[in-house]
Each structure stands twice: as C-alpha cells, then as structure tokens.
C-alpha cells in the first residue's frame, strides 16, 4: 500500500453536489471520477496496488466510509478511492480490497496524510504484507484479504524479477527508487511499493 495524494475533484462532481437531492446514484458523470482517481493513484488500486483503468470493467469506485453507514460522505471526494474489482462474483475467500471490505470500517486511509500508510506495513520476501500494529494487521487480513495467495504470489514475482534484473547490470538504488516511488512518473508498475520498501531498506543499510 502506498500513500495517495488527493488532487482536485472533477468539476462535474462539484457541480452535482449543488443540485437538490444530489446523491451518488444520480451522479451521471462517474467516468470523470474514475479518470481523476486513476490519475492521482498512478494507475494502481488503493489497497493491493494491482492495475486499474478508468472504466467499469477494470475498477470500482471505493467509498472508504461506506454509503450505507455514512451517507453524508457519499459525494465527498476525500472519501473516494479507486479500487480493483477484487474478485467480484467469486467466493468470499477469493475476494479482496473493496469487494471483500463491503461496509466494514478501516482504521487507516491511504489518502489521509495523517496515516502515512507507507510506514505502517512491511513487505516480506515471500510476498506477504504485514502491519506493525496487530489491530491493523487483522484488518488487512480479515477485512481486505491482502494476503490472499494470488496477491502474495504477484508481489513475490515482482520482487524476484527485480532482484534478478539487478544481477545483469549496474545498480543505482537512488535512480531505481525514483522509477518505482512515483516521483517521476504518472503511471507506476503494479505492486510498486514492494520494490520501494526493498530499496529503502537497502539504502538504509548502505548509509550505516
């Protein structure tokens, strides 16, 4: 999981909120919203960091605080995130991210600057993600199912491929970090934070 910096909301959403009886269901410009969310998240799901694209077939619009329990936030752009389909239509054990989350609450929000989710999680060599806080660790496993075996396999494959590539040529950690952390690109590789975490650990060891 990586920190998300919220940008300016779509004008169509701003204008829609001014209408009488405006709600999320009668907002007819959700493609504008999808485009904005995908752009500010650099093409990655807000939770698992798999690829999302700005259309209904490749993403969901996630209400961090769900519409059923927090109707006052259904049109609040700061409450909206872009998520992958998360195994929609599959058995619950194979669901993850927003699809698995449903109406459950999370104690952390990747788009909340006060959370700094990049400091909350560790990425292990076997592809699993682990939270420092036991309560948050329970949430990523029971609510988001981020250690579902296919997600773990994907993260491990990205890290293994990266390490293999390093053995072919020269290795500049700072240059590699700028490629994977989003500071110099509008679109990140899938599961990029796995590499960012590994590189930062590497740089910390070198600086000692």
N, C-alpha and C positions, 0 to 999 in steps of 0.2 A: 504494500500500500504506500502511496506517495501523497504528499501534501498537494492540495488543489487550490490554486489562486483564482477566486471568482472574478470574472470580468463584468462588463456591462451587460445587463439583461437585454433581450430583444425588445425593440420598440413596440412590437405587436403585443407583448405581454404587459408592458407598462400601460398601453392604451386600453387593453382589455380590462384591467383592474378598475378603471374609471367607470365602467358600464354598470348599470343596475343589474343586480342578480348575477354578477360575474362569478363563475367558478371554473374549476379545472376542466370539467367535462364539456362546457360550452366554449372553451378556448379553441378556436379553429385554426390556429397557426402553430401547431406543435412542431412542424418541421423547422421553424425559426428557432425554437427552443432546443431541439436536437442539435442543430448546427452549432449553436453557441456552447452547449455543454461539451460536445465532442472537441471543439476547438480549444476550450480552456483546459480540458483534460488531456490534450495532445493525443487523442485517439485511443485512450485506454479506459477500461472500466474503472469506476471509482473505488471498487473493492479488490477485485482479483487481478486487475491490470491486463486482462486479455483485450484483444482488439474490439473496438466498437466503431460503427459507422452511423452517420446521421440519418437513419431511416428505420422504420418499424421492424424490418426483418433482421436488423443487426444490433439493436439496442433497446433498452427500456428507459423511460424517464422515472427516476427513483425519487420519491419523497422521503427524505431522511426521517422526518417525523411524519407518520402516515396520515393520509387524508381522513380516515375514519376517526382517529383519536385526536387529530389536530387540524380540524377543518379550516381554522383561521390561517394556516400556513400553506394551504394548497396552491396559492399563487405567489408565494414568497420565493423569489429567485434564489436566495441564500439557502433555501431548504431543498433545492432541486439539484440532482446529480444525474450523470449519465452512467447507466449500468449495462452489463451484458445481459443476454437472455437467461443465463443462469440455469440451464436445464429445464426451461419451462415445458410443462407437459410430461416430465419424467417423474419417476418415484421420488419421494422426498429425500431419500438417501443420496440421490444423484443431483439434487438441486443445490444451488449456492447463490451467493450475493443477494440481490433484491428479491429474487424468486423465492429463495429459502427464508429470507428475513420476514416477508409478509408485513404484519402490523407490529412486529416486535420492536422494542426500543433498543438503541445502541447508546453507549456512554461516550462514544467518540465519533467525531465527524471529520473526514479527511479534508473538508473545505472550511473548517473552523481553525483560524490561525492559532488560537489558544491551545489547540490539541497537539499540534506538531506530531502527526502520526508516524512520521519517519523515525522519530526517536522511541516509539512505543514497541516496535517489532524487530525481531531478528529473523534472518533468513538462513536456514540451516543447509548444510551440504546435501542432504537427502531431498531437498525441495520443499520441506515443510516450513511453515511460518509459525513463529512463537512470540507471544506477548510477554513482556516483562511482568506486567500486572496479572495475577491469576484470574481476576474477575474479567479482564479484557480478553485473556486467553480463552476463557469459557465462551465469550461472545463470538470470537472468530471461528470457533469450532462448532458450537451448538446453534448459533443464530445465522452466521454467514457460511459455514461449512467450507472455509477457505483451505482446509487440509484434505479436502476430497481428493482421492488418489490421482485423478487425472490432472488436477491443478498442480499437485505436488510434482508429478512426473514432468509437466510442462516447465515448471520453474527449474527443476534439476537439469533438464535438457538444455535450457538456455544457458545456465551457468557452466555446464560441462562443455558446451560448444565454444563458449567464450574462452575458457581456460585452454582448450585445445588450440584455438586460433593464436593465443598468446605465444605458444611454443614455436610458431612458424616465423615470426619476425620480431622486431624490436618492440618494447613495451614502454609506453609513456603513460603512467597512471593518470596524470592530470588531463592529458588530451582525451584519454578514454572516458574519464568521468564527465567531461563536457559533452560527449556524444550521448551518454546514457541518462544524464540527470535533467535534460530538457532545457538547459540554459541556452543552447544554440540551435534548437530545432523546434519546429511546430508540430512534429509528429514523432512520437517515441516508439521504439521497438516494444513488442509485448514483454511484459514482466520485467521491465527495465530496472525497477527498484532492486531486484535481486542483484544485479550487477553493480548498482550504485552502492549497495550495502557492502558487497565484497571488496570493491575498490577503496572505499573509505577505511575499511579495516586494514587493507594493505598499506595505504598511505600513512595511517596512524602508526603502524609498526615501523615503517621506514623512517619516520620523523623522530623516533625514540633514540 
